Amino acid sequence: MNARTDPRVDTLAGLLATRAAQWPDKPYLLSPDSGNVLTFSALAADADTLRRRYAAAGLASGQTVSVYLPNGEQTARLLLGTMACGLVVNPINLLCQPAQLRYILAHSDTRLVFTWPDGEAAIRAALCEAGLDVPVVVTKPDGDSLPPLPAMREATAPLSPPQPHAPALLMYTSGTTGTPKGVLLTQHNLVTNGANVSREHCLGPDDRVLATLPLYHINGLVVTAIAPLVHGGSVVMPMRFSASGFWKDIARHGCTWLNVVPTIIAYLLNDPEGQAPGGVRFCRSASAALPPEHHRAFEARFGIGVIETMGMTETAAPAFSNPLDPRRRRIGSIGRPSGTRARVLGRDGQPLPDGEVGEIVLQGENVMAGYYKAPEITLESFTADGWLRTGDLGYRDADGYFYITGRAKELIIKGGENIAPREIDEALLRHPAVLEAAAVGVPDPAYGQEIVAYVVMREAAPCDDAALRAHCLRELGRYKTPKEFRFIAELPRGPSGKVQRLRLLDHA
């Protein structure tokens, strides 16, 4: 099977119109929870409806609409349809804590927020605390009719179809500073990487993927929602991942490929009842390093080959991939550049020979336009000659395969989610017994990384693990609460007095 797309189609609007004309009644999205089937023609009609409603509500091209919803048919329709209208969609991570939610809603200049009943209180509280007067539309993630929009201001002129280099997606990702950065991706970035995925894995109209990753994750959005638009395939979208229902959904709906993160592979291996049906061509793993033992165990147990890949929000998901041909895959490698150009730079900024470790940098048509309203951070994220700094340390072998050996940044990646260490530090420092704190990510077979916090206590304020854990659960939520607390006399510091977080890993 080969990827099929018109090379002249370079926007989401063009993709929707082309597929609707080509296969009007072909299923694009199947909803196991509701039993609904969304066709290509219905998806294109959604975009036309949204275009009229947004204009009637007073929204103009290039303005931001936020979507705070779990996976579902309605979520996919709103995200894809909004981008096809020429507006910028901002999918908000449901794991955001209140401070992050307030920041994102304010920083993104959002003009309208879609949410669902379970998320309404969090959105309204964040808007209120941020002093924002922004309309909130409450809908159902699996709804089969688009919600009406409030009239916010005078109607605008009809929205024009977006151009390829118009902004389409604003997705916030954690950084080492703890303040989320808004990655701005264009129509061209997204369609290009949907085509890269389709070509790399030889996907075609008969292929169907199970959406196990949230659409507020760049991997879930581009790989499982946009790539099928490019190759004319389809996606099965349950509202949430279930290890017990995973293989049943695949068998019931005839999925031919999988797109997961290492955490899901660990869950599936831990399910003693799981049995893979026939017809699955491959399993694609991304977002974090897949432990080699899990890679081999998955293939041995389920009989499905694993393709390890690597990407970033800044590259609209994949930038590297192992080959589709199992004889050419290399366990432990992120593969070769996929739709990108890559090199390894030394500390002097010069390319290093094969086998030597340095920072991996990238160029390509899928690379972001920049960080929203952050020109200085954008400038720092690229080399002087325009290569994106990934923050990953690694090397290339003589055959062109890349390997990651560590991270230049201090970002913790747990289960494919970015967590800023400083956010953990600051939460711990709000406890009256904590004098100093530094969080680090340590290897974990299920999540890729787990959080360990090193804590210096105040002498006059005794405290134990249980008290700190309860405090972090209140401040951070369960997902960001450290797995372990280690009490030390002092944090390692450099000559300038800055905490040398990476030295803590020597004791992890």
C-alpha positions as CSV (number, residue, x, y, z in Angstrom):
1,M,0.0,0.0,0.0
2,N,1.3,3.5,-0.8
3,A,0.4,6.8,0.6
4,R,-2.0,8.6,-1.7
5,T,-2.3,12.4,-1.6
6,D,-2.3,15.2,-4.1
7,P,1.0,17.0,-3.8
8,R,-0.8,20.3,-4.5
9,V,-2.9,19.9,-1.3
10,D,-1.0,21.8,1.4
11,T,-3.7,22.9,3.9
12,L,-6.2,21.1,6.1
13,A,-9.0,22.8,4.2
14,G,-7.7,21.4,0.9
15,L,-7.3,17.9,2.4
16,L,-10.9,17.8,3.7
17,A,-12.3,19.0,0.4
18,T,-10.2,16.6,-1.7
19,R,-11.2,13.6,0.4
20,A,-14.9,14.5,0.5
21,A,-14.9,14.7,-3.3
22,Q,-12.9,11.5,-3.7
23,W,-14.6,9.3,-1.1
24,P,-17.7,11.1,0.2
25,D,-19.2,8.1,2.0
26,K,-16.0,6.5,3.2
27,P,-15.6,6.3,7.0
28,Y,-13.0,8.6,8.4
29,L,-13.7,8.2,12.1
30,L,-15.4,5.4,14.0
31,S,-16.5,5.9,17.6
32,P,-16.6,2.7,19.6
33,D,-18.4,4.4,22.6
34,S,-21.3,5.8,20.6
35,G,-21.3,3.6,17.5
36,N,-21.2,6.8,15.3
37,V,-19.4,6.8,11.9
38,L,-18.0,10.1,10.6
39,T,-17.5,10.2,6.8
40,F,-15.1,12.3,4.8
41,S,-18.0,14.3,3.4
42,A,-19.5,14.9,6.9
43,L,-16.1,16.1,8.1
44,A,-15.8,18.6,5.2
45,A,-19.4,19.8,5.8
46,D,-18.5,20.4,9.5
47,A,-15.7,22.7,8.4
48,D,-18.1,24.7,6.1
49,T,-20.6,24.9,9.0
50,L,-17.9,26.1,11.4
51,R,-16.7,28.7,8.9
52,R,-20.1,30.3,8.8
53,R,-20.7,30.1,12.5
54,Y,-17.3,31.5,13.4
55,A,-17.8,34.5,11.1
56,A,-21.3,35.0,12.4
57,A,-19.9,35.0,16.0
58,G,-17.4,37.7,15.0
59,L,-14.2,35.6,14.8
60,A,-11.6,36.4,12.2
61,S,-8.9,34.4,10.4
62,G,-5.8,33.8,12.5
63,Q,-7.6,34.2,15.9
64,T,-7.3,31.5,18.5
65,V,-9.9,29.0,19.7
66,S,-9.1,26.7,22.6
67,V,-10.3,23.1,23.0
68,Y,-10.3,21.5,26.4
69,L,-11.8,18.1,25.7
70,P,-11.0,14.4,25.9
71,N,-10.9,12.3,22.8
72,G,-14.1,11.8,20.8
73,E,-15.8,12.4,17.5
74,Q,-16.8,16.0,18.5
75,T,-13.3,16.8,19.6
76,A,-11.8,15.7,16.3
77,R,-14.4,17.6,14.3
78,L,-13.8,20.8,16.3
79,L,-10.0,20.6,16.1
80,L,-9.8,19.7,12.3
81,G,-12.7,21.9,11.3
82,T,-11.4,25.0,13.2
83,M,-8.0,24.7,11.5
84,A,-9.6,24.2,8.1
85,C,-11.5,27.5,8.7
86,G,-8.2,29.4,9.0
87,L,-8.4,29.9,12.7
88,V,-5.7,28.8,15.1
89,V,-6.7,25.9,17.4
90,N,-5.2,25.5,20.8
91,P,-5.8,22.0,22.3
92,I,-5.2,22.2,26.0
93,N,-3.7,19.3,27.9
94,L,-6.2,17.9,30.4
95,L,-3.3,17.3,32.9
96,C,-2.6,21.0,33.2
97,Q,-2.7,22.3,36.7
98,P,-4.7,25.5,37.5
99,A,-1.7,27.9,37.2
100,Q,-0.7,26.4,33.8
101,L,-4.3,26.6,32.6
102,R,-4.6,30.2,33.6
103,Y,-1.3,31.0,31.8
104,I,-2.3,29.2,28.6
105,L,-5.7,30.8,28.3
106,A,-4.2,34.3,28.8
107,H,-1.1,33.9,26.7
108,S,-2.8,32.2,23.8
109,D,-5.1,35.2,23.3
110,T,-8.0,32.7,23.0
111,R,-11.3,34.1,21.8
112,L,-13.5,31.1,22.6
113,V,-13.2,27.9,24.6
114,F,-14.8,24.5,24.0
115,T,-15.1,22.2,26.9
116,W,-17.3,19.4,28.3
117,P,-19.3,19.3,31.5
118,D,-16.5,17.7,33.5
119,G,-14.1,20.4,32.5
120,E,-16.4,23.5,32.7
121,A,-15.6,24.3,36.3
122,A,-11.8,24.3,35.8
123,I,-12.1,26.5,32.7
124,R,-14.4,29.0,34.2
125,A,-12.3,29.2,37.4
126,A,-9.1,29.7,35.3
127,L,-10.7,32.4,33.2
128,C,-12.1,34.2,36.2
129,E,-8.7,34.1,38.1
130,A,-7.0,35.4,34.9
131,G,-9.5,38.2,34.5
132,L,-10.5,37.0,31.1
133,D,-14.0,37.6,29.6
134,V,-14.0,34.7,27.1
135,P,-17.1,32.7,26.1
136,V,-17.2,29.0,27.0
137,V,-19.1,26.5,24.9
138,V,-20.0,23.2,26.7
139,T,-20.4,20.2,24.5
140,K,-20.0,16.4,24.6
141,P,-16.7,14.9,23.3
142,D,-18.6,12.1,21.5
143,G,-21.5,14.4,20.3
144,D,-22.6,14.0,16.6
145,S,-23.8,17.6,16.1
146,L,-21.7,20.8,16.3
147,P,-22.7,23.1,19.2
148,P,-24.1,26.5,18.5
149,L,-21.8,29.5,19.1
150,P,-22.5,32.6,21.1
151,A,-22.5,36.0,19.3
152,M,-19.5,37.7,20.7
153,R,-19.2,40.7,18.5
154,E,-20.4,42.0,15.1
155,A,-20.3,39.4,12.4
156,T,-17.1,39.4,10.3
157,A,-16.7,38.8,6.6
158,P,-16.7,35.2,5.5
159,L,-13.6,33.4,6.4
160,S,-11.2,32.7,3.5
161,P,-9.5,29.3,3.1
162,P,-6.1,29.4,4.8
163,Q,-2.9,29.6,2.9
164,P,-0.2,26.9,3.4
165,H,2.0,29.1,5.7
166,A,-0.8,30.4,7.8
167,P,-0.7,29.4,11.5
168,A,-3.0,26.5,12.3
169,L,-2.0,25.0,15.6
170,L,-0.9,26.5,18.9
171,M,0.2,23.7,21.3
172,Y,1.8,24.4,24.6
173,T,4.7,22.3,25.9
174,S,6.5,22.4,29.2
175,G,10.0,23.8,29.3
176,T,12.9,23.8,31.8
177,T,11.7,27.1,33.1
178,G,8.3,25.7,34.1
179,T,6.4,28.2,32.0
180,P,4.7,26.4,29.0
181,K,5.9,27.5,25.6
182,G,3.4,27.9,22.8
183,V,4.6,26.0,19.7
184,L,3.1,27.6,16.6
185,L,2.7,25.2,13.6
186,T,1.4,26.1,10.2
187,Q,-1.0,24.4,7.8
188,H,2.0,23.3,5.8
189,N,3.9,21.9,8.8
190,L,0.9,19.7,9.8
191,V,0.1,18.4,6.3
192,T,3.7,17.8,5.5
193,N,4.2,15.6,8.5
194,G,0.9,13.8,7.9
195,A,2.4,13.0,4.5
196,N,5.7,12.0,6.1
197,V,4.0,9.5,8.4
198,S,1.9,8.1,5.5
199,R,5.0,7.7,3.2
200,E,7.3,6.3,5.9
201,H,4.8,3.5,6.9
202,C,3.4,2.9,3.4
203,L,-0.1,3.7,4.5
204,G,-3.1,3.8,2.2
205,P,-6.9,3.9,2.0
206,D,-7.4,0.5,3.4
207,D,-5.4,1.2,6.6
208,R,-7.1,1.9,9.9
209,V,-5.5,3.1,13.2
210,L,-6.6,2.9,16.8
211,A,-6.3,6.3,18.5
212,T,-4.9,5.6,21.9
213,L,-3.2,8.9,22.5
214,P,-5.1,12.2,23.3
215,L,-5.6,14.7,20.6
216,Y,-4.1,17.4,22.8
217,H,-0.8,15.5,22.3
218,I,1.0,16.3,19.0
219,N,1.6,12.6,18.3
220,G,-2.1,11.8,18.7
221,L,-3.2,14.8,16.6
222,V,-0.8,14.5,13.7
223,V,-0.2,10.8,13.5
224,T,-3.7,9.4,14.2
225,A,-5.9,12.2,13.0
226,I,-4.2,14.1,10.3
227,A,-2.1,11.3,8.6
228,P,-5.3,9.3,7.7
229,L,-6.6,12.4,6.0
230,V,-3.5,12.4,3.8
231,H,-3.6,8.7,2.9
232,G,-7.3,8.3,2.9
233,G,-7.4,5.9,5.8
234,S,-9.5,5.9,8.9
235,V,-9.2,6.1,12.7
236,V,-11.0,4.3,15.5
237,M,-11.3,6.8,18.4
238,P,-12.4,5.5,21.9
239,M,-12.8,8.3,24.4
240,R,-10.1,6.8,26.7
241,F,-7.4,4.1,26.6
242,S,-8.4,0.8,28.1
243,A,-5.9,-2.1,28.3
244,S,-8.7,-4.5,28.6
245,G,-10.6,-3.1,25.6
246,F,-7.6,-2.4,23.4
247,W,-7.4,-5.6,21.5
248,K,-11.2,-6.0,21.3
249,D,-11.5,-2.6,19.6
250,I,-8.7,-3.5,17.1
251,A,-10.4,-6.9,16.3
252,R,-13.9,-5.4,16.1
253,H,-13.0,-2.6,13.8
254,G,-10.2,-4.2,11.8
255,C,-7.4,-1.9,12.7
256,T,-4.2,-2.5,10.6
257,W,-1.7,-0.4,12.6
258,L,-1.1,0.9,16.1
259,N,0.3,4.2,17.4
260,V,1.3,4.1,21.0
261,V,3.8,5.4,23.6
262,P,6.0,3.1,25.7
263,T,3.7,3.4,28.7
264,I,0.9,1.8,26.8
265,I,3.2,-1.1,25.7
266,A,4.0,-1.7,29.4
267,Y,0.3,-1.7,30.2
268,L,-0.5,-4.2,27.4
269,L,2.4,-6.5,28.5
270,N,1.0,-6.4,32.1
271,D,-2.5,-7.5,30.9
272,P,-2.5,-11.4,31.2
273,E,-5.7,-11.7,29.2
274,G,-4.6,-9.6,26.2
275,Q,-4.5,-11.4,22.8
276,A,-3.7,-9.6,19.6
277,P,-5.9,-10.4,16.6
278,G,-4.5,-10.9,13.1
279,G,-4.2,-8.3,10.4
280,V,-2.1,-5.7,12.4
281,R,0.9,-4.8,10.2
282,F,2.9,-2.9,12.8
283,C,3.0,-1.0,16.1
284,R,4.5,2.4,16.1
285,S,6.1,3.6,19.3
286,A,6.9,7.3,20.0
287,S,7.3,10.2,22.4
288,A,9.8,8.5,24.7
289,A,12.5,5.8,24.6
290,L,11.1,2.3,24.5
291,P,13.0,-0.1,26.8
292,P,14.6,-2.8,24.6
293,E,13.3,-5.5,26.9
294,H,9.7,-4.2,26.3
295,H,10.3,-3.9,22.6
296,R,11.4,-7.6,22.4
297,A,8.7,-8.8,24.8
298,F,5.9,-7.1,22.8
299,E,7.0,-8.6,19.5
300,A,7.5,-12.0,21.0
301,R,4.1,-12.1,22.8
302,F,1.8,-10.4,20.3
303,G,3.6,-11.2,17.0
304,I,3.5,-7.5,15.9
305,G,6.7,-5.7,14.9
306,V,7.5,-2.5,16.7
307,I,8.7,0.6,14.8
308,E,10.4,3.0,17.2
309,T,10.2,6.7,16.2
310,M,11.0,10.1,17.7
311,G,9.6,13.5,17.4
312,M,8.7,16.8,19.2
313,T,5.9,19.2,19.3
314,E,8.2,21.6,17.6
315,T,8.5,19.2,14.6
316,A,4.8,18.4,14.4
317,A,5.4,15.0,15.8
318,P,7.8,12.5,14.0
319,A,11.3,13.6,12.9
320,F,12.9,10.1,13.0
321,S,11.6,6.6,12.3
322,N,12.9,3.1,11.9
323,P,12.1,1.5,8.6
324,L,8.9,-0.4,7.9
325,D,11.0,-3.4,6.8
326,P,11.7,-5.4,10.0
327,R,15.0,-6.6,8.7
328,R,16.3,-3.0,8.7
329,R,15.0,-1.9,12.1
330,R,17.5,-1.4,15.0
331,I,16.3,-1.9,18.6
332,G,17.5,1.0,20.7
333,S,17.7,3.4,17.8
334,I,15.2,6.2,17.0
335,G,15.9,5.4,13.4
336,R,16.8,7.6,10.5
337,P,15.5,11.1,9.7
338,S,11.9,11.0,8.4
339,G,11.0,14.0,6.3
340,T,13.8,15.9,8.1
341,R,17.5,16.6,7.9
342,A,19.5,15.8,11.0
343,R,23.1,16.2,12.3
344,V,25.0,16.0,15.5
345,L,26.8,19.2,16.7
346,G,29.7,19.5,19.1
347,R,30.0,22.2,21.7
348,D,31.7,24.4,19.1
349,G,28.6,24.2,16.9
350,Q,30.4,22.2,14.3
351,P,29.1,18.8,12.9
352,L,30.6,15.7,14.6
353,P,31.7,12.6,12.8
354,D,29.7,9.4,13.1
355,G,29.9,7.8,16.6
356,E,30.6,10.9,18.5
357,V,28.0,12.2,21.0
358,G,26.7,15.8,20.7
359,E,23.4,17.7,20.4
360,I,21.0,16.5,17.7
361,V,19.7,19.3,15.5
362,L,17.0,19.3,12.8
363,Q,15.8,21.0,9.7
364,G,12.7,20.3,7.6
365,E,9.4,21.5,6.3
366,N,7.6,20.1,9.4
367,V,9.7,22.3,11.8
368,M,7.7,25.0,13.7
369,A,7.4,28.6,12.7
370,G,8.5,29.5,16.2
371,Y,7.2,30.0,19.8
372,Y,4.2,32.2,20.1
373,K,5.0,35.7,21.4
374,A,8.5,34.6,22.4
375,P,11.0,35.8,19.8
376,E,14.0,35.6,22.1
377,I,13.2,32.0,23.1
378,T,12.6,31.1,19.4
379,L,16.0,32.6,18.5
380,E,17.8,30.6,21.2
381,S,16.1,27.4,20.0
382,F,17.8,27.6,16.6
383,T,21.4,27.7,15.5
384,A,22.7,30.7,13.6
385,D,22.2,28.8,10.3
386,G,18.6,27.7,11.1
387,W,18.8,24.2,12.7
388,L,16.4,23.4,15.5
389,R,18.1,22.4,18.7
390,T,16.3,19.3,20.0
391,G,18.0,19.4,23.5
392,D,18.8,15.7,23.0
393,L,22.3,14.3,23.2
394,G,23.1,11.4,20.9
395,Y,25.1,10.2,17.9
396,R,24.7,8.8,14.4
397,D,26.1,5.5,13.3
398,A,27.8,4.8,10.0
399,D,24.6,3.6,8.5
400,G,22.7,6.8,9.3
401,Y,20.7,5.6,12.3
402,F,20.5,7.9,15.3
403,Y,20.7,7.0,19.0
404,I,19.8,9.2,22.0
405,T,22.1,8.9,25.0
406,G,20.6,11.6,27.2
407,R,19.0,15.0,27.4
408,A,20.8,18.3,27.3
409,K,17.8,19.9,28.9
410,E,16.5,18.9,32.3
411,L,13.0,18.2,31.2
412,I,11.3,15.1,32.6
413,I,9.3,13.0,30.2
414,K,6.9,10.7,32.0
415,G,4.6,8.6,29.8
416,G,5.1,10.9,26.9
417,E,4.2,14.0,28.9
418,N,6.6,16.8,29.5
419,I,7.1,17.9,33.1
420,A,9.2,20.8,34.1
421,P,11.4,20.0,37.2
422,R,11.0,23.5,38.5
423,E,7.3,23.1,38.8
424,I,7.9,20.2,41.2
425,D,10.6,22.2,43.1
426,E,8.3,25.1,43.6
427,A,5.5,23.0,44.9
428,L,7.8,21.4,47.4
429,L,9.1,24.7,48.5
430,R,5.6,25.7,49.4
431,H,5.7,23.2,52.3
432,P,6.9,24.9,55.5
433,A,9.4,22.1,56.3
434,V,11.2,22.2,53.0
435,L,14.3,24.4,52.7
436,E,15.5,23.4,49.2
437,A,14.3,20.9,46.6
438,A,15.3,19.6,43.1
439,A,13.4,17.1,41.1
440,V,14.9,14.9,38.4
441,G,13.7,12.2,36.1
442,V,15.0,8.7,36.5
443,P,14.5,5.7,34.2
444,D,11.3,3.8,34.7
445,P,10.2,0.7,32.7
446,A,6.5,1.7,32.6
447,Y,6.7,5.5,32.1
448,G,10.1,6.0,30.5
449,Q,10.9,8.3,33.4
450,E,9.6,8.8,36.9
451,I,10.1,11.7,39.2
452,V,12.5,11.6,42.2
453,A,12.7,14.7,44.4
454,Y,15.8,15.5,46.4
455,V,14.9,17.6,49.5
456,V,16.8,19.6,52.1
457,M,14.7,19.9,55.2
458,R,14.5,22.7,57.7
459,E,16.1,21.5,61.0
460,A,13.3,22.8,63.2
461,A,10.5,21.4,61.1
462,P,10.5,17.6,61.0
463,C,8.6,16.0,58.1
464,D,8.4,12.6,56.4
465,D,7.6,11.0,53.1
466,A,3.9,10.7,53.8
467,A,3.5,14.4,54.6
468,L,5.4,15.5,51.5
469,R,3.4,13.1,49.3
470,A,0.1,14.4,50.6
471,H,1.3,18.0,50.0
472,C,2.4,17.2,46.4
473,L,-0.9,15.4,45.7
474,R,-2.7,18.6,46.7
475,E,-0.4,21.0,44.8
476,L,0.5,18.9,41.7
477,G,-1.9,16.1,41.3
478,R,-1.1,12.4,41.3
479,Y,0.7,12.4,37.9
480,K,3.4,14.9,38.8
481,T,3.8,13.8,42.4
482,P,7.3,12.3,42.9
483,K,7.6,8.6,43.1
484,E,10.3,8.9,45.7
485,F,11.6,11.6,48.1
486,R,15.3,11.5,49.1
487,F,16.5,13.6,51.9
488,I,20.0,15.1,51.6
489,A,22.1,17.7,53.5
490,E,22.6,20.0,50.6
491,L,22.1,20.3,46.9
492,P,25.1,20.2,44.5
493,R,25.9,23.6,43.2
494,G,28.2,25.1,40.6
495,P,30.6,28.1,41.0
496,S,27.7,30.5,40.3
497,G,25.6,29.0,43.0
498,K,23.2,27.4,40.5
499,V,21.9,23.9,41.5
500,Q,23.5,21.3,39.3
501,R,20.5,19.1,38.8
502,L,22.2,16.5,36.6
503,R,24.7,15.7,39.3
504,L,21.8,14.3,41.3
505,L,21.4,11.6,38.7
506,D,24.7,10.1,39.8
507,H,22.9,9.1,43.0
508,A,19.6,8.2,41.5
